[in-house]
């Protein structure tokens, strides 16, 4: 069966070239800041979000059924990086009991070059480190035709089969826009609200 998309999800993640998204954001240890991202396309017509302040880039695809990021380049302390982690893969249809799962590239999550190098050597035979992403609807104001949806995402790291929570995020959609999102890990808690809508 084909995915029945919801306009709230479909339009909220319909980033078109020339769009500018502005956020006010903060965390527990720093004062609030304002930042903006612009949507561009490269010479191969691949779309990406670009943050000029941190010179960070997140390439994405929206195929009408799924929104997903394909790569991230730049500052891993930037708000764009935390949005990348929170909204890595989003189904554009609303199904209360469906969870979407995928795996992150390890270099995006892990910073230890030695462990990644060892993993790269062993990976053709056994992958002992895995970074898994999952997202599901956490709440909506209506199960049939929602005007607001809150999505909840999680990141888990597996080492030799034992799983550890790495982070979690939420995205609030309203009026066909991303209204706010947050991301929390063991050493970081960050929130952001749109200011351009």
Buried (B, 14 or more C-beta within 10 A) or exposed (E): EEBEBBEBBBBBBBBEEEBEBEBBBBBEEEEEEEBBBBBBEEEEEEBBBBBEBBEBBBBBEBEEEBBBBEEBEBBBEBBBBBBBBBBBBBBBBBEEEEEBEEEBEBEBBBEEEEBBEEBEEEEEEEEBBBBBBBBBBBEBEEEEEBEBBBBBBBBBBBEEEEEEEBBBBBBBBBEBBBBBBBBBBEEEBBBBBBEEE
